[in-house]
Amino acid sequence: MTSLAQLAPGDWDRVSGGGGLYLGEPYLRAVEDASETTTAYYVLLRDSAGRLLAGLPCYLWDGGPDPGLDHYEPYRMGGRWALSKRAREDLWRPTLLVGSRSGYRSSFALDASLENRRAQAVGVLAHEVASLAERLGAASVGWMWLEPSAAAALAANLRHPEDLVLAGPNCSIALPSDSFDSYLRRLSSSRRKSARREQDRFAASGLTVERCKLSDCLEVVAPLAVNLQRRYGHEMSAADLMRDLSAQARHLDGSSLVLVCRRGVKAVAFTLLYHWENALYGRVAGFDYQDLGDTCAYFNLAIYEPVRAAIELGVDRYHLGMASWRAKALRGAALEPAWIAVWAPSRVRGAWRRVVGHRWQSGDGAAFWQREFPRAVNPTDDWRWTVAGLLSRSGADPRT
């Protein structure tokens, strides 16, 4: 199956409920529409009566131009760093991406009846992914940006647990139910003072913030988003972003909230957010860096104003995604590890497993994040940060 439109209405919602924005049908339909070169497939598990029990999105990429995949595929996220010259990008193509194609969060759509058999259900899905990869002629497979519970369920079914790699942490802020001041009180005294200074500087700048739906500001936000993408090395044009955002506007407009920052009538920054289930998700932002100067616009548009909006909406958590970890952690964000599982090409699979297996045994991946964020990352007591922890959580033997 290549589109969720082929399912009976409500089927995917039933199994994906509680899985977050990036597992929801509207977002996945937007991903289907936005990609011109990468084909979507869905691995489905049904019972004997044909009732949908589980599902997993997959995407076959031939390595051709697709600017949205510069941080969402296993060669760039692991292969070239681990294997250096032995990696040879051409060996990895085509690649089957499993779970996330964007969003940095990936899980499994499972019917509630499978909750006590989660690992077994994921094992069936993994077997079907392997069969799909073989049928499509995929040279490599990447299970991208797995949330810890999903990574643990997959770990229980891997013959080689060292195929799991800690890719880095996602950031999110647990929100109080009453007021923005309550959020500030959760920060340290010095950070509260800094947060107030950043808000005061923004208020004194003359900049204003308005709220709207994505469909109301598409033409305004796409060029600003390109500025941010290029600043951090992403290969995405205004046309690419417009296609991506237009698809999201078609499928997710009712859940969208755009904070547009203006100087007079001119838009100079924005943040696109989605209200989904009981959380607010930061999806993409953009800035006119020359116009903003030292106004603290980034911290206000990316953190303070979304936190205000989230509290008003009554949601429990604001998901900020990856990158800028220190800035986010200083402003109240917790870190949650995201994992990838890589089935490397046959010609380098042995070398891949030796390299990442050494890292797994020595705990190097988690150790780096612990050094960077000693108060937020404790792999000794927090199972989410190590392969051994994932295996322990899943009930598998970490020695096998």
MOZI-V980978 format. One record per residue. N is the residue number from 1. RES is the residue in one small letter. OMEGA is omega as a letter, one per 20 degrees, with the letter a starting at -180 (999 if undefined). D_FIRST is the distance of its C-alpha to the first C-alpha in whole Angstrom. Layout:
BEGIN
n,res,omega,d_first
N,RES,OMEGA,D_FIRST
N,RES,OMEGA,D_FIRST
END
This chain:
BEGIN
n,res,omega,d_first
1,m,a,0
2,t,r,4
3,s,r,6
4,l,r,8
5,a,a,9
6,q,r,7
7,l,r,9
8,a,a,12
9,p,r,15
10,g,a,16
11,d,a,14
12,w,r,13
13,d,a,17
14,r,a,18
15,v,a,16
16,s,a,17
17,g,a,20
18,g,a,23
19,g,r,21
20,g,a,22
21,l,a,21
22,y,r,19
23,l,a,16
24,g,a,17
25,e,a,14
26,p,a,17
27,y,a,17
28,l,r,13
29,r,r,13
30,a,r,16
31,v,r,15
32,e,a,12
33,d,a,15
34,a,a,18
35,s,r,16
36,e,a,17
37,t,a,17
38,t,a,14
39,t,r,11
40,a,r,8
41,y,r,6
42,y,r,5
43,v,a,8
44,l,r,8
45,l,a,12
46,r,r,13
47,d,a,17
48,s,r,19
49,a,r,18
50,g,a,15
51,r,a,15
52,l,a,13
53,l,a,15
54,a,r,14
55,g,a,11
56,l,r,11
57,p,r,10
58,c,a,10
59,y,r,11
60,l,a,13
61,w,a,16
62,d,a,19
63,g,r,22
64,g,a,22
65,p,r,24
66,d,a,22
67,p,r,24
68,g,a,22
69,l,a,22
70,d,r,25
71,h,a,25
72,y,r,22
73,e,a,22
74,p,a,23
75,y,a,26
76,r,a,28
77,m,a,27
78,g,a,29
79,g,a,29
80,r,r,32
81,w,a,34
82,a,a,34
83,l,r,34
84,s,a,36
85,k,a,37
86,r,a,35
87,a,a,32
88,r,a,31
89,e,a,28
90,d,r,27
91,l,a,27
92,w,a,24
93,r,i,22
94,p,a,19
95,t,r,18
96,l,r,15
97,l,a,15
98,v,r,14
99,g,a,15
100,s,r,17
101,r,r,17
102,s,r,20
103,g,r,22
104,y,r,24
105,r,a,22
106,s,r,19
107,s,a,19
108,f,r,17
109,a,a,15
110,l,r,17
111,d,a,19
112,a,a,23
113,s,a,23
114,l,a,22
115,e,r,24
116,n,r,27
117,r,a,25
118,r,a,23
119,a,r,23
120,q,r,22
121,a,r,19
122,v,r,19
123,g,r,20
124,v,r,17
125,l,a,14
126,a,r,16
127,h,r,17
128,e,r,13
129,v,r,13
130,a,r,16
131,s,r,14
132,l,r,11
133,a,r,14
134,e,a,16
135,r,a,14
136,l,a,13
137,g,r,17
138,a,r,17
139,a,r,21
140,s,r,20
141,v,r,18
142,g,r,19
143,w,a,19
144,m,r,20
145,w,a,23
146,l,r,22
147,e,a,25
148,p,a,27
149,s,r,26
150,a,r,22
151,a,r,24
152,a,r,27
153,a,r,24
154,l,a,22
155,a,a,26
156,a,a,27
157,n,a,24
158,l,r,25
159,r,r,27
160,h,a,29
161,p,r,29
162,e,r,31
163,d,r,27
164,l,a,27
165,v,r,29
166,l,a,30
167,a,a,29
168,g,a,31
169,p,r,32
170,n,a,30
171,c,r,33
172,s,a,33
173,i,r,36
174,a,a,37
175,l,r,39
176,p,a,42
177,s,a,42
178,d,a,45
179,s,r,45
180,f,r,45
181,d,r,48
182,s,r,47
183,y,a,44
184,l,a,47
185,r,r,49
186,r,r,47
187,l,r,47
188,s,a,51
189,s,a,54
190,s,r,54
191,r,r,50
192,r,r,51
193,k,r,53
194,s,r,51
195,a,r,48
196,r,r,51
197,r,a,53
198,e,r,49
199,q,r,49
200,d,r,52
201,r,r,52
202,f,a,49
203,a,a,51
204,a,a,54
205,s,a,52
206,g,r,52
207,l,r,48
208,t,r,46
209,v,r,43
210,e,a,41
211,r,r,38
212,c,r,35
213,k,a,31
214,l,a,29
215,s,a,29
216,d,a,33
217,c,a,34
218,l,a,31
219,e,a,33
220,v,a,36
221,v,a,33
222,a,r,31
223,p,r,35
224,l,r,36
225,a,r,32
226,v,r,33
227,n,a,36
228,l,a,35
229,q,a,32
230,r,r,35
231,r,a,37
232,y,r,35
233,g,r,34
234,h,a,30
235,e,a,30
236,m,a,28
237,s,r,30
238,a,r,31
239,a,r,28
240,d,a,25
241,l,r,26
242,m,r,27
243,r,r,23
244,d,a,22
245,l,r,24
246,s,r,24
247,a,r,20
248,q,r,21
249,a,r,24
250,r,a,22
251,h,a,19
252,l,a,22
253,d,a,25
254,g,r,27
255,s,a,26
256,s,r,28
257,l,a,31
258,v,r,33
259,l,a,36
260,v,a,38
261,c,a,41
262,r,r,44
263,r,a,47
264,g,r,49
265,v,a,46
266,k,r,44
267,a,a,41
268,v,r,42
269,a,r,39
270,f,r,36
271,t,r,34
272,l,a,30
273,l,r,30
274,y,r,27
275,h,a,28
276,w,a,25
277,e,a,26
278,n,a,30
279,a,r,29
280,l,a,30
281,y,r,28
282,g,a,30
283,r,a,27
284,v,r,29
285,a,r,33
286,g,a,35
287,f,r,39
288,d,a,41
289,y,a,43
290,q,a,46
291,d,a,47
292,l,a,46
293,g,a,49
294,d,a,50
295,t,a,49
296,c,a,46
297,a,a,44
298,y,a,41
299,f,r,42
300,n,a,42
301,l,a,39
302,a,a,37
303,i,a,39
304,y,a,41
305,e,r,40
306,p,r,37
307,v,r,38
308,r,a,41
309,a,a,38
310,a,r,36
311,i,r,39
312,e,r,39
313,l,r,36
314,g,r,37
315,v,a,34
316,d,a,34
317,r,r,33
318,y,a,33
319,h,a,30
320,l,a,32
321,g,a,29
322,m,r,31
323,a,a,34
324,s,a,37
325,w,a,37
326,r,r,41
327,a,a,41
328,k,a,39
329,a,r,40
330,l,a,44
331,r,r,43
332,g,a,41
333,a,r,38
334,a,a,37
335,l,r,35
336,e,a,32
337,p,r,31
338,a,a,27
339,w,r,26
340,i,r,24
341,a,a,23
342,v,r,23
343,w,a,23
344,a,r,25
345,p,a,25
346,s,a,27
347,r,a,30
348,v,a,31
349,r,r,29
350,g,r,33
351,a,r,34
352,w,a,31
353,r,r,32
354,r,a,36
355,v,a,36
356,v,r,33
357,g,r,35
358,h,r,38
359,r,a,37
360,w,a,36
361,q,a,39
362,s,r,41
363,g,a,39
364,d,a,39
365,g,r,36
366,a,a,37
367,a,r,41
368,f,a,40
369,w,r,39
370,q,r,42
371,r,a,44
372,e,a,43
373,f,a,43
374,p,a,45
375,r,a,45
376,a,a,41
377,v,r,40
378,n,a,41
379,p,r,39
380,t,a,42
381,d,a,41
382,d,a,38
383,w,a,35
384,r,a,33
385,w,a,34
386,t,r,34
387,v,r,32
388,a,r,35
389,g,r,35
390,l,a,31
391,l,r,32
392,s,r,34
393,r,a,32
394,s,a,30
395,g,r,32
396,a,r,32
397,d,a,35
398,p,a,35
399,r,a,37
400,t,999,35
END
